[in-house]
Every structure is written in C-alpha cells, then in structure tokens.
C-alpha cells in the first residue's frame, strides 16, 4: 500500500524564506530621541520600503540593562520602551504593513535581580529548585554568594555572574516558562531563542508542540548544531557561513569559502539549506563594515540574499553603521548602501528560484572565469529550480529559469567571462552581457551580478 509522510513540525509558510530585519530596540530611533515602541512604530514605513518580511526585536521585557537580556519580569514590557498596549500597537502596525514580528525569548537564565532568584538565594523553600547550582570552587566571579545547603554557587555560563541559569529539571520551572511562551505566542509571530543551546532539547520539543502552527521558532545555537532541528526549531543561525564571510573579509580565505561553508552545513546534518538564517553581523558582533570595508560588506550581504534560507539585516548594516549597538545613522547614513540592500530584497522577492532553488557550484558556475580583477575575491554559483516544483507565493518555482550569481569581494570591479547563453544582469541596471572580439560573453561585476 501507499505510505504517507508528514512533517511533525512544519515551518510556517510565511517563514520559509523571509527577509528578516533585526532591531536593537534602544538605539533604533537615532541619537536624540529615546527609542520606544511608539517610535519604532513611526518607522514601520521604512521597514516596508526596505522590503523586509519580519522584524526581530531584541528583548522588550522588563530589564535593568540597555540590551534587555537580564529579564526581571516575563509578563511585563520594559517601562522605558512603553506599555504592553504600546507593544501590541507596534505589532498591529507591522501586520498592517505585511511584516511579522519575532520576539526575543530569553529563558536560559534570568537576571539575578529577578524576584525568583532573590527568593531562591534567600532560602525560600518554594524557589529552592528554580536555579541550577554548581561547585563553588568553579566560580570565577569573585562574588560572595549567599550560602545555601552544600555551599554550591549559582550555575552560569562563561563569566555571566549576573544571569544565573534556570533549572529545567524542575517541573515548576518548566510550567512557569511554558506559561510565559503561552503569554506571548498569541501576540507575536515567532520566537528567537536566546542561548537556545543552554536549554534542554526536551523542553524545546514541548515548545514546538505547544505554540500555534504559524509561529516561527528560530534558534541561537553556537556553534552550528542540527539537533535543534529535530522537532524543535524551524530556522537556525548559520554560523558556518557567518565565519566564512568573516574569513573572506579579512582575506584569510578566498571567496570560494562560501561553497565550503554550505558543504559544512550539509556535513553537519542540515539536510535543508533553506533552514538557515544567513547573516553578516548582529547585535553581538562587530560591524562588518568597520572590520572589512564597504565593498566587502556589499558582497557579503549579496551572498546572504542569493542563497537559500532567510537573509537577515541587522539594523544599521544598510545605513553604514560602524558601532555595533550605536544609534542608527538616519541623518548621515549611506543611502546608496541602503538602496543596495533594498534592491537585494526586491530581487529576491521577484525571483522564486532565489528563495527555493538549489545551489550548484559546478556546471555554468565552474565556467565563470575572471578576466580582469582579483580571482581570489570572486566566487560564482548557480541557483536552479527545484526538480519537483515547489510552489512559493503562488508561483511554481520549477517554471523559473536558472540564475547565475557572481559575487566580487574586492575593492575594485572585476570583469568575468560567463557562458554564452547568459543574457542580462537582473541586479542593478539590468545591462546585457557584452561580447569581445571572439564572441565571448563578459560581465563587469561590482559587488554582485545575477545573470539569467
């Protein structure tokens, strides 16, 4: 008889290949106004103009810190950002613009100023099992922790003495945090799980079973770990590509390291390249522009937009920001760089094969030859329609034409010889390939060319 195969944890349709925009919430309004939910809402029109599909906000819950990752109340928004009602208004405005909202979920730890940890530290019986304890001899903070039975110190990662780890062996803790997820799952469209690698797999499976089917689950797992995709998360941080793009930026590796990064993901066990969130920077990393320059940034961004998966722009990346959490450069930003990112998003939206197609570094891509320029800084790959014709946005991707992508990380343009059947560059002005005296097709590549 026939056998039916179903995915027990399917990716929400809207989240199969969205362009994500991450906002560090307390710097988005610029260098004069304090950022609030209302101020972010006033700038939703910019996000719509940029062509993003999802807005990821760094933590919005009560916290004593600017970054918000030290949560003190899971049920209330930060007072400086605004009320819960103001947050819902922002979400509604995004939805009106066709933009989904992703909530930064911080549940590996709390702030040590959270009442639950204070009561735990003070020996209140009801909170005795809420936090993990470890050998005090391993403590590196120098803090004279309040002594509980056995003298064990709070458990934490690295030197993070201000954010003790919650204890997932406690049914009470699990019930508490599942309730937190229920609280916000009806408001937002997805969760980005902070320090997802610190929370047990079993709990994430409970979360995946619990949230509505249209809620995206995005993990922060460092390094790349495919096991969080087994009935848990739909999309994953692509640290393999991130590290490769950094190595290309420094010149430590050639541009062909992009191929190695994709192969590494497959080798690790990620069977679907579209499950990755592709990024060049985020709120935890130095700005790519500051480290490697504008030309390399444009090439790296082009790679994230022309590979399968979900490209992510960290707010300010497109404006020429060089400080990793500083205010967005609105009045003095790089408008040409902004337009470059907008055109990448528009081309990706217009060409289904860029979202759903396969990646091929052989065939036509292997025939690309650098005629003028630095060959070590140029890479090429072809995006080909899926064999069985996946439907994306009402369009059968199998009906699309293959696209040849050529990316140049160098400071100077490169001239490349391409297969004869190439007609035009879909990116930028759409100029046609030129022919030399021998009839060879050649294309000038500034940062990226997408050739049909």
C-alpha positions as a Markdown table, in Angstrom:
| # | Residue | x | y | z |
|---|---|---|---|---|
| 1 | Unk | 0.0 | 0.0 | 0.0 |
| 2 | Unk | 0.9 | 3.7 | -0.2 |
| 3 | Unk | 2.9 | 5.4 | 2.6 |
| 4 | Unk | 2.2 | 9.0 | 3.7 |
| 5 | Unk | 5.0 | 11.1 | 5.1 |
| 6 | Unk | 4.3 | 14.2 | 7.1 |
| 7 | Unk | 6.5 | 16.7 | 8.8 |
| 8 | Unk | 5.6 | 16.8 | 12.6 |
| 9 | Unk | 7.0 | 20.3 | 12.9 |
| 10 | Unk | 6.5 | 22.1 | 9.6 |
| 11 | Unk | 7.9 | 25.6 | 9.0 |
| 12 | Unk | 5.1 | 28.2 | 8.9 |
| 13 | Unk | 4.6 | 29.2 | 5.2 |
| 14 | Unk | 5.4 | 32.8 | 5.8 |
| 15 | Unk | 8.7 | 31.8 | 7.4 |
| 16 | Unk | 10.1 | 29.6 | 4.7 |
| 17 | Unk | 12.3 | 32.3 | 3.2 |
| 18 | Unk | 11.6 | 35.7 | 4.8 |
| 19 | Unk | 13.9 | 38.7 | 4.8 |
| 20 | Unk | 14.5 | 39.4 | 8.5 |
| 21 | Unk | 15.4 | 42.8 | 10.0 |
| 22 | Unk | 16.9 | 42.8 | 13.5 |
| 23 | Unk | 16.4 | 45.9 | 15.6 |
| 24 | Unk | 18.4 | 46.6 | 18.7 |
| 25 | Unk | 15.5 | 48.3 | 20.4 |
| 26 | Unk | 17.1 | 51.0 | 22.4 |
| 27 | Unk | 19.1 | 52.6 | 19.5 |
| 28 | Unk | 16.7 | 52.4 | 16.6 |
| 29 | Unk | 15.2 | 55.9 | 16.9 |
| 30 | Unk | 18.5 | 57.6 | 16.4 |
| 31 | Unk | 20.9 | 59.6 | 18.5 |
| 32 | Unk | 18.5 | 62.1 | 20.0 |
| 33 | Unk | 15.1 | 60.5 | 20.8 |
| 34 | Unk | 14.9 | 57.6 | 23.2 |
| 35 | Unk | 13.6 | 54.5 | 21.4 |
| 36 | Unk | 10.1 | 53.4 | 22.5 |
| 37 | Unk | 7.6 | 51.1 | 20.9 |
| 38 | Unk | 5.8 | 54.2 | 19.6 |
| 39 | Unk | 9.0 | 55.5 | 17.9 |
| 40 | Unk | 9.6 | 52.1 | 16.3 |
| 41 | Unk | 6.0 | 52.1 | 15.1 |
| 42 | Unk | 6.6 | 55.5 | 13.5 |
| 43 | Unk | 9.4 | 53.9 | 11.4 |
| 44 | Unk | 7.5 | 50.8 | 10.2 |
| 45 | Unk | 7.1 | 52.6 | 6.9 |
| 46 | Unk | 10.9 | 52.5 | 6.5 |
| 47 | Unk | 10.8 | 48.7 | 7.0 |
| 48 | Unk | 8.1 | 48.4 | 4.4 |
| 49 | Unk | 10.1 | 50.5 | 2.0 |
| 50 | Unk | 13.2 | 48.3 | 2.6 |
| 51 | Unk | 11.2 | 45.2 | 1.7 |
| 52 | Unk | 11.6 | 43.2 | 4.9 |
| 53 | Unk | 9.2 | 40.4 | 5.8 |
| 54 | Unk | 9.9 | 40.0 | 9.5 |
| 55 | Unk | 11.0 | 42.3 | 12.3 |
| 56 | Unk | 13.1 | 40.7 | 15.1 |
| 57 | Unk | 13.2 | 42.9 | 18.2 |
| 58 | Unk | 15.9 | 42.4 | 20.8 |
| 59 | Unk | 14.3 | 41.8 | 24.3 |
| 60 | Unk | 11.3 | 44.1 | 25.1 |
| 61 | Unk | 10.6 | 42.7 | 28.6 |
| 62 | Unk | 11.4 | 44.4 | 31.9 |
| 63 | Unk | 15.2 | 44.5 | 32.5 |
| 64 | Unk | 17.7 | 46.7 | 34.3 |
| 65 | Unk | 20.0 | 46.7 | 31.2 |
| 66 | Unk | 20.1 | 48.5 | 27.9 |
| 67 | Unk | 20.4 | 45.3 | 25.9 |
| 68 | Unk | 17.5 | 43.6 | 27.8 |
| 69 | Unk | 18.9 | 40.1 | 28.2 |
| 70 | Unk | 18.7 | 40.3 | 32.0 |
| 71 | Unk | 15.0 | 39.8 | 32.4 |
| 72 | Unk | 13.3 | 40.8 | 35.7 |
| 73 | Unk | 9.7 | 40.2 | 34.7 |
| 74 | Unk | 8.5 | 37.9 | 32.0 |
| 75 | Unk | 4.9 | 39.3 | 31.9 |
| 76 | Unk | 5.6 | 43.0 | 31.6 |
| 77 | Unk | 7.3 | 45.1 | 29.0 |
| 78 | Unk | 10.2 | 47.4 | 29.9 |
| 79 | Unk | 8.9 | 50.7 | 31.2 |
| 80 | Unk | 11.2 | 52.8 | 29.2 |
| 81 | Unk | 10.0 | 51.2 | 25.9 |
| 82 | Unk | 6.4 | 51.5 | 26.7 |
| 83 | Unk | 3.3 | 49.6 | 27.9 |
| 84 | Unk | 2.1 | 46.3 | 26.7 |
| 85 | Unk | -0.6 | 48.1 | 24.8 |
| 86 | Unk | 2.0 | 50.2 | 23.0 |
| 87 | Unk | 3.8 | 47.0 | 22.1 |
| 88 | Unk | 0.7 | 45.4 | 20.7 |
| 89 | Unk | 0.1 | 48.6 | 18.7 |
| 90 | Unk | 3.5 | 48.2 | 17.2 |
| 91 | Unk | 2.8 | 44.6 | 16.3 |
| 92 | Unk | -0.5 | 45.6 | 14.7 |
| 93 | Unk | 1.2 | 48.3 | 12.6 |
| 94 | Unk | 3.7 | 45.7 | 11.4 |
| 95 | Unk | 0.9 | 43.4 | 10.5 |
| 96 | Unk | -0.9 | 46.1 | 8.6 |
| 97 | Unk | 2.4 | 46.6 | 6.6 |
| 98 | Unk | 2.7 | 42.8 | 5.9 |
| 99 | Unk | 5.5 | 42.4 | 8.4 |
| 100 | Unk | 5.7 | 39.7 | 11.0 |
| 101 | Unk | 7.2 | 40.3 | 14.5 |
| 102 | Unk | 9.7 | 38.0 | 16.1 |
| 103 | Unk | 10.1 | 38.1 | 19.9 |
| 104 | Unk | 13.5 | 37.6 | 21.6 |
| 105 | Unk | 12.8 | 34.8 | 24.1 |
| 106 | Unk | 15.4 | 34.8 | 27.0 |
| 107 | Unk | 14.7 | 31.7 | 29.1 |
| 108 | Unk | 18.0 | 30.0 | 29.7 |
| 109 | Unk | 18.6 | 32.5 | 32.6 |
| 110 | Unk | 17.1 | 35.4 | 34.4 |
| 111 | Unk | 18.6 | 38.5 | 35.9 |
| 112 | Unk | 20.0 | 37.8 | 39.4 |
| 113 | Unk | 17.7 | 40.8 | 40.3 |
| 114 | Unk | 14.6 | 38.8 | 39.3 |
| 115 | Unk | 12.5 | 38.2 | 42.4 |
| 116 | Unk | 12.6 | 34.4 | 41.8 |
| 117 | Unk | 16.4 | 34.4 | 42.1 |
| 118 | Unk | 16.4 | 36.7 | 45.1 |
| 119 | Unk | 13.9 | 34.4 | 46.9 |
| 120 | Unk | 16.0 | 31.4 | 45.8 |
| 121 | Unk | 19.1 | 33.0 | 47.2 |
| 122 | Unk | 17.4 | 33.8 | 50.4 |
| 123 | Unk | 16.4 | 30.2 | 51.0 |
| 124 | Unk | 12.7 | 30.4 | 50.4 |
| 125 | Unk | 11.6 | 26.8 | 50.0 |
| 126 | Unk | 9.2 | 27.3 | 47.1 |
| 127 | Unk | 12.2 | 28.5 | 45.0 |
| 128 | Unk | 14.8 | 26.1 | 46.1 |
| 129 | Unk | 14.9 | 24.2 | 42.8 |
| 130 | Unk | 14.4 | 27.2 | 40.4 |
| 131 | Unk | 18.1 | 27.7 | 39.6 |
| 132 | Unk | 20.9 | 25.3 | 39.0 |
| 133 | Unk | 23.8 | 25.2 | 41.5 |
| 134 | Unk | 27.3 | 24.1 | 40.9 |
| 135 | Unk | 30.6 | 23.6 | 42.7 |
| 136 | Unk | 31.6 | 26.9 | 44.3 |
| 137 | Unk | 35.3 | 26.1 | 43.6 |
| 138 | Unk | 34.5 | 26.6 | 39.9 |
| 139 | Unk | 33.2 | 30.2 | 40.4 |
| 140 | Unk | 35.2 | 32.9 | 38.6 |
| 141 | Unk | 33.1 | 35.9 | 39.5 |
| 142 | Unk | 34.6 | 36.6 | 43.0 |
| 143 | Unk | 31.1 | 37.1 | 44.3 |
| 144 | Unk | 30.5 | 36.1 | 47.9 |
| 145 | Unk | 27.3 | 34.2 | 47.1 |
| 146 | Unk | 24.7 | 33.6 | 49.8 |
| 147 | Unk | 25.4 | 30.2 | 51.1 |
| 148 | Unk | 22.7 | 27.5 | 50.7 |
| 149 | Unk | 22.8 | 23.9 | 51.7 |
| 150 | Unk | 26.1 | 22.3 | 50.5 |
| 151 | Unk | 27.7 | 25.7 | 49.7 |
| 152 | Unk | 27.2 | 25.4 | 46.0 |
| 153 | Unk | 27.3 | 28.6 | 43.9 |
| 154 | Unk | 24.7 | 29.5 | 41.2 |
| 155 | Unk | 25.4 | 28.0 | 37.8 |
| 156 | Unk | 26.1 | 30.3 | 34.9 |
| 157 | Unk | 27.9 | 30.3 | 31.6 |
| 158 | Unk | 31.3 | 32.0 | 31.0 |
| 159 | Unk | 31.7 | 34.9 | 33.4 |
| 160 | Unk | 27.9 | 35.8 | 33.3 |
| 161 | Unk | 27.5 | 36.1 | 37.0 |
| 162 | Unk | 24.6 | 38.5 | 36.7 |
| 163 | Unk | 22.4 | 36.0 | 34.8 |
| 164 | Unk | 22.2 | 32.6 | 36.7 |
| 165 | Unk | 20.9 | 29.6 | 34.8 |
| 166 | Unk | 17.4 | 28.3 | 35.4 |
| 167 | Unk | 16.9 | 24.7 | 36.4 |
| 168 | Unk | 15.0 | 22.7 | 33.8 |
| 169 | Unk | 15.0 | 19.6 | 35.9 |
| 170 | Unk | 12.3 | 21.4 | 37.9 |
| 171 | Unk | 8.7 | 20.7 | 36.7 |
| 172 | Unk | 7.7 | 24.0 | 38.3 |
| 173 | Unk | 10.2 | 26.0 | 36.2 |
| 174 | Unk | 9.1 | 24.2 | 33.1 |
| 175 | Unk | 5.4 | 25.0 | 33.8 |
| 176 | Unk | 6.4 | 28.7 | 34.6 |
| 177 | Unk | 8.3 | 29.2 | 31.3 |
| 178 | Unk | 5.7 | 27.4 | 29.2 |
| 179 | Unk | 3.2 | 29.8 | 30.6 |
| 180 | Unk | 5.4 | 32.7 | 29.5 |
| 181 | Unk | 5.5 | 31.3 | 26.0 |
| 182 | Unk | 1.7 | 31.0 | 26.0 |
| 183 | Unk | 1.5 | 34.6 | 27.2 |
| 184 | Unk | 3.3 | 36.0 | 24.2 |
| 185 | Unk | 2.6 | 33.4 | 21.5 |
| 186 | Unk | -0.8 | 35.0 | 20.9 |
| 187 | Unk | 0.7 | 38.4 | 20.4 |
| 188 | Unk | 3.8 | 37.8 | 18.2 |
| 189 | Unk | 4.6 | 35.7 | 15.1 |
| 190 | Unk | 7.8 | 34.0 | 16.2 |
| 191 | Unk | 10.4 | 33.5 | 18.9 |
| 192 | Unk | 14.1 | 33.9 | 18.5 |
| 193 | Unk | 15.5 | 31.7 | 21.4 |
| 194 | Unk | 18.5 | 33.3 | 23.1 |
| 195 | Unk | 21.1 | 30.8 | 24.2 |
| 196 | Unk | 19.0 | 28.0 | 22.8 |
| 197 | Unk | 21.9 | 25.7 | 23.3 |
| 198 | Unk | 21.6 | 26.1 | 27.1 |
| 199 | Unk | 18.1 | 24.8 | 27.3 |
| 200 | Unk | 17.4 | 21.0 | 27.1 |
| 201 | Unk | 16.1 | 19.6 | 23.9 |
| 202 | Unk | 13.1 | 18.1 | 25.6 |
| 203 | Unk | 11.9 | 21.5 | 26.6 |
| 204 | Unk | 12.2 | 22.9 | 23.1 |
| 205 | Unk | 10.2 | 19.9 | 21.8 |
| 206 | Unk | 7.5 | 20.8 | 24.3 |
| 207 | Unk | 7.5 | 24.4 | 23.0 |
| 208 | Unk | 7.3 | 23.2 | 19.4 |
| 209 | Unk | 4.3 | 21.1 | 20.2 |
| 210 | Unk | 2.7 | 23.9 | 22.2 |
| 211 | Unk | 2.9 | 27.0 | 20.0 |
| 212 | Unk | 0.4 | 27.7 | 17.2 |
| 213 | Unk | 1.4 | 26.3 | 13.8 |
| 214 | Unk | 2.1 | 29.7 | 12.3 |
| 215 | Unk | 4.7 | 30.7 | 14.9 |
| 216 | Unk | 8.3 | 30.6 | 13.8 |
| 217 | Unk | 11.0 | 29.2 | 16.1 |
| 218 | Unk | 14.5 | 30.5 | 15.4 |
| 219 | Unk | 17.4 | 29.2 | 17.5 |
| 220 | Unk | 20.6 | 30.8 | 18.6 |
| 221 | Unk | 22.9 | 27.8 | 18.6 |
| 222 | Unk | 26.7 | 28.5 | 18.7 |
| 223 | Unk | 28.2 | 26.7 | 17.0 |
| 224 | Unk | 26.1 | 25.3 | 14.3 |
| 225 | Unk | 24.0 | 22.3 | 15.6 |
| 226 | Unk | 21.5 | 20.4 | 13.5 |
| 227 | Unk | 20.0 | 18.5 | 16.5 |
| 228 | Unk | 17.9 | 21.6 | 17.4 |
| 229 | Unk | 16.0 | 21.0 | 14.1 |
| 230 | Unk | 14.7 | 17.6 | 15.2 |
| 231 | Unk | 11.1 | 18.6 | 16.1 |
| 232 | Unk | 12.3 | 21.8 | 17.7 |
| 233 | Unk | 13.3 | 24.9 | 15.6 |
| 234 | Unk | 12.4 | 25.8 | 12.1 |
| 235 | Unk | 15.3 | 28.1 | 11.4 |
| 236 | Unk | 18.9 | 28.2 | 12.6 |
| 237 | Unk | 21.8 | 30.7 | 12.9 |
| 238 | Unk | 24.1 | 29.8 | 10.1 |
| 239 | Unk | 27.4 | 30.3 | 12.0 |
| 240 | Unk | 29.3 | 28.3 | 9.3 |
| 241 | Unk | 28.5 | 31.0 | 6.6 |
| 242 | Unk | 29.0 | 33.8 | 9.1 |
| 243 | Unk | 32.5 | 32.6 | 9.9 |
| 244 | Unk | 33.3 | 32.1 | 6.2 |
| 245 | Unk | 32.2 | 35.6 | 5.3 |
| 246 | Unk | 34.4 | 37.0 | 8.1 |
| 247 | Unk | 37.4 | 35.0 | 6.9 |
| 248 | Unk | 36.8 | 36.2 | 3.3 |
| 249 | Unk | 36.5 | 39.7 | 4.6 |
| 250 | Unk | 40.0 | 39.5 | 6.2 |
| 251 | Unk | 41.5 | 37.9 | 3.1 |
| 252 | Unk | 42.3 | 34.8 | 5.2 |
| 253 | Unk | 40.2 | 32.7 | 2.8 |
| 254 | Unk | 39.3 | 33.1 | -0.8 |
| 255 | Unk | 35.7 | 33.9 | -1.9 |
| 256 | Unk | 35.2 | 30.2 | -2.7 |
| 257 | Unk | 35.0 | 29.6 | 1.0 |
| 258 | Unk | 31.2 | 30.2 | 0.5 |
| 259 | Unk | 31.0 | 26.8 | -1.1 |
| 260 | Unk | 32.9 | 25.2 | 1.8 |
| 261 | Unk | 30.5 | 26.8 | 4.3 |
| 262 | Unk | 27.4 | 25.4 | 2.6 |
| 263 | Unk | 29.1 | 22.0 | 2.4 |
| 264 | Unk | 29.9 | 22.1 | 6.1 |
| 265 | Unk | 26.2 | 22.7 | 6.9 |
| 266 | Unk | 25.3 | 19.6 | 4.9 |
| 267 | Unk | 28.1 | 17.6 | 6.5 |
| 268 | Unk | 26.9 | 18.6 | 10.0 |
| 269 | Unk | 23.5 | 17.2 | 9.2 |
| 270 | Unk | 21.3 | 20.0 | 7.9 |
| 271 | Unk | 19.5 | 18.4 | 5.0 |
| 272 | Unk | 17.7 | 21.6 | 4.0 |
| 273 | Unk | 19.8 | 24.6 | 3.2 |
| 274 | Unk | 16.7 | 26.8 | 3.3 |
| 275 | Unk | 16.5 | 26.2 | 7.1 |
| 276 | Unk | 19.4 | 28.6 | 7.7 |
| 277 | Unk | 19.3 | 32.3 | 8.7 |
| 278 | Unk | 22.1 | 33.9 | 6.8 |
| 279 | Unk | 23.7 | 37.0 | 8.3 |
| 280 | Unk | 26.9 | 39.0 | 8.2 |
| 281 | Unk | 26.5 | 40.7 | 11.6 |
| 282 | Unk | 24.2 | 41.0 | 14.6 |
| 283 | Unk | 24.0 | 42.8 | 17.9 |
| 284 | Unk | 26.7 | 40.6 | 19.5 |
| 285 | Unk | 29.3 | 41.1 | 16.7 |
| 286 | Unk | 31.5 | 43.9 | 15.4 |
| 287 | Unk | 30.1 | 45.6 | 12.3 |
| 288 | Unk | 31.3 | 44.0 | 9.1 |
| 289 | Unk | 31.8 | 47.5 | 7.5 |
| 290 | Unk | 34.1 | 48.6 | 10.3 |
| 291 | Unk | 36.2 | 45.5 | 10.1 |
| 292 | Unk | 36.4 | 44.8 | 6.3 |
| 293 | Unk | 35.1 | 47.8 | 4.4 |
| 294 | Unk | 32.1 | 48.8 | 2.3 |
| 295 | Unk | 32.9 | 46.7 | -0.8 |
| 296 | Unk | 33.3 | 43.5 | 1.1 |
| 297 | Unk | 30.1 | 44.3 | 3.1 |
| 298 | Unk | 28.1 | 44.7 | -0.1 |
| 299 | Unk | 29.4 | 41.3 | -1.4 |
| 300 | Unk | 28.8 | 39.5 | 1.9 |
| 301 | Unk | 25.2 | 40.9 | 2.0 |
| 302 | Unk | 24.7 | 39.8 | -1.6 |
| 303 | Unk | 25.7 | 36.3 | -0.6 |
| 304 | Unk | 23.1 | 36.1 | 2.2 |
| 305 | Unk | 20.4 | 37.3 | -0.2 |
| 306 | Unk | 21.2 | 34.9 | -3.1 |
| 307 | Unk | 21.5 | 31.7 | -1.1 |
| 308 | Unk | 18.5 | 29.6 | 0.1 |
| 309 | Unk | 17.4 | 30.4 | 3.6 |
| 310 | Unk | 16.4 | 33.6 | 5.4 |
| 311 | Unk | 18.6 | 36.6 | 4.9 |
| 312 | Unk | 18.9 | 38.9 | 7.9 |
| 313 | Unk | 19.8 | 42.6 | 8.0 |
| 314 | Unk | 21.0 | 43.9 | 11.4 |
| 315 | Unk | 19.6 | 47.5 | 11.7 |
| 316 | Unk | 22.2 | 49.9 | 10.7 |
| 317 | Unk | 24.0 | 47.5 | 8.4 |
| 318 | Unk | 22.3 | 49.1 | 5.5 |
| 319 | Unk | 22.9 | 52.7 | 6.8 |
| 320 | Unk | 26.6 | 52.4 | 7.1 |
| 321 | Unk | 26.8 | 52.0 | 10.9 |
| 322 | Unk | 30.2 | 51.1 | 12.3 |
| 323 | Unk | 29.3 | 50.8 | 16.0 |
| 324 | Unk | 27.6 | 47.5 | 16.8 |
| 325 | Unk | 24.9 | 48.8 | 19.1 |
| 326 | Unk | 25.0 | 52.5 | 18.4 |
| 327 | Unk | 22.1 | 54.7 | 17.2 |
| 328 | Unk | 21.0 | 54.2 | 13.6 |
| 329 | Unk | 22.6 | 56.7 | 11.2 |
| 330 | Unk | 19.4 | 58.3 | 9.9 |
| 331 | Unk | 20.5 | 61.8 | 9.0 |
| 332 | Unk | 24.0 | 61.0 | 7.9 |
| 333 | Unk | 23.6 | 57.4 | 6.7 |
| 334 | Unk | 24.7 | 55.8 | 3.5 |
| 335 | Unk | 21.7 | 56.0 | 1.2 |
| 336 | Unk | 23.4 | 54.2 | -1.6 |
| 337 | Unk | 24.1 | 51.3 | 0.7 |
| 338 | Unk | 20.5 | 51.3 | 1.9 |
| 339 | Unk | 19.3 | 51.2 | -1.7 |
| 340 | Unk | 21.7 | 48.3 | -2.4 |
| 341 | Unk | 20.0 | 46.3 | 0.4 |
| 342 | Unk | 16.6 | 47.3 | -0.8 |
| 343 | Unk | 17.3 | 46.1 | -4.3 |
| 344 | Unk | 18.6 | 42.8 | -3.0 |
| 345 | Unk | 15.4 | 42.2 | -1.1 |
| 346 | Unk | 13.3 | 43.2 | -4.1 |
| 347 | Unk | 15.2 | 40.9 | -6.5 |
| 348 | Unk | 14.8 | 38.0 | -4.0 |
| 349 | Unk | 11.1 | 38.7 | -3.7 |
| 350 | Unk | 10.7 | 38.8 | -7.5 |
| 351 | Unk | 12.7 | 35.6 | -8.3 |
| 352 | Unk | 11.3 | 32.5 | -6.7 |
| 353 | Unk | 14.4 | 30.5 | -7.6 |
| 354 | Unk | 16.5 | 32.6 | -5.2 |
| 355 | Unk | 14.2 | 31.5 | -2.4 |
| 356 | Unk | 13.5 | 27.9 | -3.2 |
| 357 | Unk | 16.1 | 26.8 | -5.7 |
| 358 | Unk | 19.1 | 24.5 | -5.3 |
| 359 | Unk | 22.7 | 25.8 | -5.3 |
| 360 | Unk | 25.2 | 24.5 | -7.8 |
| 361 | Unk | 28.9 | 25.4 | -7.7 |
| 362 | Unk | 29.6 | 23.2 | -10.8 |
| 363 | Unk | 28.2 | 23.4 | -14.3 |
| 364 | Unk | 27.9 | 27.0 | -15.5 |
| 365 | Unk | 29.3 | 28.4 | -12.3 |
| 366 | Unk | 32.5 | 26.5 | -12.8 |
| 367 | Unk | 32.8 | 28.0 | -16.3 |
| 368 | Unk | 33.0 | 31.6 | -14.9 |
| 369 | Unk | 36.5 | 33.0 | -15.4 |
| 370 | Unk | 37.9 | 36.2 | -14.0 |
| 371 | Unk | 39.4 | 38.2 | -16.9 |
| 372 | Unk | 40.3 | 41.4 | -15.0 |
| 373 | Unk | 40.4 | 41.7 | -11.2 |
| 374 | Unk | 41.3 | 39.5 | -8.3 |
| 375 | Unk | 40.2 | 36.0 | -8.9 |
| 376 | Unk | 40.6 | 35.1 | -5.2 |
| 377 | Unk | 37.9 | 37.6 | -4.3 |
| 378 | Unk | 35.4 | 36.3 | -6.8 |
| 379 | Unk | 33.0 | 33.3 | -6.4 |
| 380 | Unk | 30.1 | 32.1 | -8.6 |
| 381 | Unk | 27.2 | 29.7 | -8.1 |
| 382 | Unk | 24.0 | 28.9 | -9.9 |
| 383 | Unk | 20.6 | 28.8 | -8.4 |
| 384 | Unk | 18.5 | 26.1 | -10.2 |
| 385 | Unk | 14.7 | 25.5 | -9.9 |
| 386 | Unk | 13.7 | 22.6 | -7.6 |
| 387 | Unk | 13.1 | 19.4 | -9.5 |
| 388 | Unk | 9.6 | 18.8 | -8.2 |
| 389 | Unk | 8.4 | 22.4 | -8.5 |
| 390 | Unk | 7.8 | 23.9 | -5.1 |
| 391 | Unk | 5.1 | 26.5 | -5.0 |
| 392 | Unk | 6.3 | 29.8 | -3.5 |
| 393 | Unk | 3.9 | 32.7 | -3.2 |
| 394 | Unk | 1.6 | 31.2 | -5.9 |
| 395 | Unk | 4.5 | 30.7 | -8.3 |
| 396 | Unk | 5.7 | 27.3 | -9.3 |
| 397 | Unk | 9.5 | 27.6 | -8.8 |
| 398 | Unk | 10.1 | 24.8 | -11.3 |
| 399 | Unk | 8.9 | 27.1 | -14.0 |
| 400 | Unk | 11.7 | 29.6 | -13.3 |
| 401 | Unk | 15.0 | 30.0 | -15.1 |
| 402 | Unk | 18.3 | 29.1 | -13.5 |
| 403 | Unk | 20.2 | 32.2 | -12.3 |
| 404 | Unk | 24.0 | 32.5 | -12.3 |
| 405 | Unk | 25.3 | 34.6 | -9.3 |
| 406 | Unk | 28.7 | 36.1 | -9.4 |
| 407 | Unk | 30.0 | 37.9 | -6.3 |
| 408 | Unk | 33.1 | 40.1 | -6.0 |
| 409 | Unk | 34.5 | 40.9 | -2.6 |
| 410 | Unk | 37.4 | 43.1 | -4.0 |
| 411 | Unk | 37.6 | 46.8 | -3.7 |
| 412 | Unk | 37.7 | 47.1 | -7.5 |
| 413 | Unk | 35.2 | 45.8 | -10.1 |
| 414 | Unk | 36.0 | 42.5 | -11.8 |
| 415 | Unk | 35.4 | 41.5 | -15.4 |
| 416 | Unk | 34.3 | 37.9 | -15.8 |
| 417 | Unk | 33.8 | 35.7 | -18.8 |
| 418 | Unk | 30.5 | 33.8 | -18.5 |
| 419 | Unk | 28.7 | 31.1 | -20.5 |
| 420 | Unk | 27.5 | 32.3 | -23.9 |
| 421 | Unk | 23.8 | 31.8 | -23.2 |
| 422 | Unk | 23.8 | 34.5 | -20.4 |
| 423 | Unk | 21.7 | 37.4 | -21.5 |
| 424 | Unk | 21.4 | 40.1 | -18.8 |
| 425 | Unk | 22.2 | 41.1 | -15.2 |
| 426 | Unk | 19.0 | 41.2 | -13.2 |
| 427 | Unk | 20.6 | 43.2 | -10.4 |
| 428 | Unk | 21.1 | 46.9 | -10.8 |
| 429 | Unk | 20.5 | 48.4 | -14.2 |
| 430 | Unk | 19.9 | 45.1 | -16.0 |
| 431 | Unk | 22.6 | 45.6 | -18.5 |
| 432 | Unk | 23.3 | 42.9 | -21.1 |
| 433 | Unk | 26.5 | 40.9 | -21.2 |
| 434 | Unk | 29.0 | 42.3 | -23.7 |
| 435 | Unk | 30.8 | 40.2 | -26.3 |
| 436 | Unk | 34.5 | 40.5 | -27.0 |
| 437 | Unk | 36.1 | 40.1 | -30.4 |
| 438 | Unk | 35.9 | 36.4 | -30.2 |
| 439 | Unk | 32.3 | 36.4 | -29.2 |
| 440 | Unk | 33.0 | 35.6 | -25.5 |
| 441 | Unk | 30.4 | 36.9 | -23.1 |
| 442 | Unk | 31.8 | 39.2 | -20.4 |
| 443 | Unk | 30.2 | 40.9 | -17.5 |
| 444 | Unk | 31.5 | 43.7 | -15.2 |
| 445 | Unk | 30.8 | 42.8 | -11.6 |
| 446 | Unk | 31.0 | 45.5 | -9.0 |
| 447 | Unk | 29.7 | 43.6 | -5.9 |
| 448 | Unk | 27.2 | 41.1 | -7.4 |
| 449 | Unk | 25.7 | 40.1 | -10.7 |
| 450 | Unk | 22.6 | 37.9 | -11.0 |
| 451 | Unk | 22.5 | 36.6 | -14.6 |
| 452 | Unk | 19.7 | 35.0 | -16.4 |
